[in-house]
């Protein structure tokens, strides 16, 4: 199916990894900066921790999905 659609798996894997890395760094650096500023609301802490988890997951899923699994099934 992917062969007929002409998907560029390497590009999707790289962009997905970079998006995941950006989300992870946003969450990590935001948590560091927010902890130095002082107390901050719970929703901000949840937003930063969720972005770290989502970024980490997206980075691994895109690399394994678009970089390994889908090219093998093509």
LOLO-184276 format. One record per residue: x, y, z of N, C-alpha, C, O, CB in turn; residue in three letters. Coordinates in pm, whole numbers, plus 50000, padded with zeros to 5 digits. Glycine has a CB too. Layout:
<zakes>
XYZXYZXYZXYZXYZALA;...
</zakes>
This chain:
<zakes>
500834988250000500005000050000500885012550000500585022049927499064999950121UNK;501945012850079502815024450085503575026549955503945037749921503775023050199UNK;503815015649882504555016749757503765024849655504345032649579504865002849701UNK;502475023049651501645030349557501455044949599501235053549514500285023649543UNK;501545047649727501325061249775502585069749766502495081949772500835060949919UNK;503745063649752504985071149738505405078549864505835089949856504855080849627UNK;505285072149980505665078650105507175078650122507855068850088504995071550224UNK;507695089550173509115090650203509285087950353509165096950435509695104850162UNK;509565075350386509615071250526510735078250602510555081550720509795056250535UNK;511865080450539512985086850609512635101050651512985105250761514235086950519UNK;511955108350566511565121950600510565122250715510675130350806510975128950478UNK;509585113150710508615112550819509265108450950508905113651056507505102750785UNK;510215099350945510905095151066511725106651125511695108851246511825083151037UNK;512435113951041513255125051089512395136251146512675141551254514125130550977UNK;511345139751075510485150651123509725146851249509545155151338509495154751014UNK;509275134451257508605129851378509535129751498509145133551608508035115951357UNK;510785125351476511755125451584512065139751629512145142451749513045118451540UNK;512235148751534512535162651570511365169351642511565177451732512895170551446UNK;510145166051602508975171351672508915165851814508625173351908507685168051596UNK;509165153051829509195147151963510295153152049510085155652168509385132251954UNK;511455155451990512555161552064512205175752107512515179952218513835161651979UNK;511555183252018511155196852052510135197052166510225205352256510565203951928UNK;509175187852163508195187052271508865183252403508555188952508507105176952238UNK;509785173652396510485169452518511305180952576511265183352697511385157452488UNK;512035188052491512855199252540511995210652594512365217152691513755204452429UNK;510845212952531509915223152581509475219852723509475228452811508685224452489UNK;509115207252744508665203152877509775203352979509575207953092508065189552870UNK;510955198352942512065197653036512585211553073512755214653191513195189352978UNK;512825219852973513325233253001512265241853071512595250053157513775240052872UNK;511015239853034509945247153103509835243453249509585252053333508625244753034UNK;510025230753281509975226353420511145232053499510995235753615509965211053428UNK;512315232653437513485238253505513295253153532513555257953642514765236053422UNK;512835260353431512625274753447511515277453549511645286353632512285281253312UNK;510445269953542509325272253634509695268953778509205275353870508125263853592UNK;510565258953798510955255753935511845266553995511865268354117511675242253939UNK;512595273653911513455284353962512685297153987513075305254072514575286953865UNK;511585299153914510795311353933510035310754066509965320754138509795313253817UNK;509495299254096508735297854220507575288454198507545280954101508255311354270UNK;506605288954289505445279954276504605283754153504425295554123504575280454403UNK;504115273754086503275276053968502105266453973502175256154039504085274153837UNK;501015269853904499775261953913499955247553867500895244253794498695268553831UNK;499055239253911499105225153877498905222353730499465212753678498085217853954UNK;498105230553661497865227953520499125230353438499335223753336496725236753467UNK;499975239653481501235241853411502185230053431502865225753338501895254753459UNK;502225224953552503065213253580502585201253499503395193553448503055209953731UNK;501265199653488500705188753409501015190553261501345180853192499195187853430UNK;500915202753211501215205553071502665202353038502945196352934500925220153039UNK;503585206253125504995203953099505345189153108506115184153026505845211953196UNK;504805182153206505115167853218504455159853106505045150353055504655162453355UNK;503255163753066502615156752954503345159252822503425150252738501155161252941UNK;503885171252803504625173852680505925165952678506365161752571504915188852666UNK;506545163752794507745155452798507415140952763508135134552687508415156252936UNK;506345135852819505935122052791505525120452645505905110752581504785117752885UNK;504755129752594504315129152455505485130452359505535123452257503285140052427UNK;506425139152389507595140852304508465128452301508925124352194508405152552350UNK;508685122352416509475110152423508785098952345509445091752270509685105952569UNK;507485097452364506735086952294506715089352143506905080052065505305086152348UNK;506475101552103506415104751960507755102451892507805097551779505975119151940UNK;508835105851959510155103651902510435088951877510925085251770511215109351993UNK;510125080351974510375066151956509415059751858509815051351777510295059152089UNK;508155063451864507165057451774507445061151629507315052751540505745061751813UNK;507835073551604508095077551466509335070651411509355066751294508265092651457UNK;510375069151491511575062451444511305047651417511675042451312512715063951546UNK;510665040951511510405026651492509315024251388509385014651312510015020251623UNK;508315032851385507225030951291507615034251148507495025851058506065039351331UNK;508075046651127508395051050991509795046850947510065045850827508275065950982UNK;510685044351041512045041051004512325026050993513225022050920512965046851102UNK;511555017751066511845003351067510664995051019510814987150925512234999051207UNK;509504996651080508384987651054507754989950916507614980450838507314989351163UNK;507385002050885506705004550757507565001650633507044996250536506255018850753UNK;508855004950633509645001050516509754985850499509874981050386511025006950526UNK;509714978450607509774963950597508484957850541508514947450476510054958050733UNK;507364964450567506084959250519505794963550375504854958650313504954963950610UNK;506584972650324506344977750188506764967850083506624970649963507074990850167UNK;
</zakes>
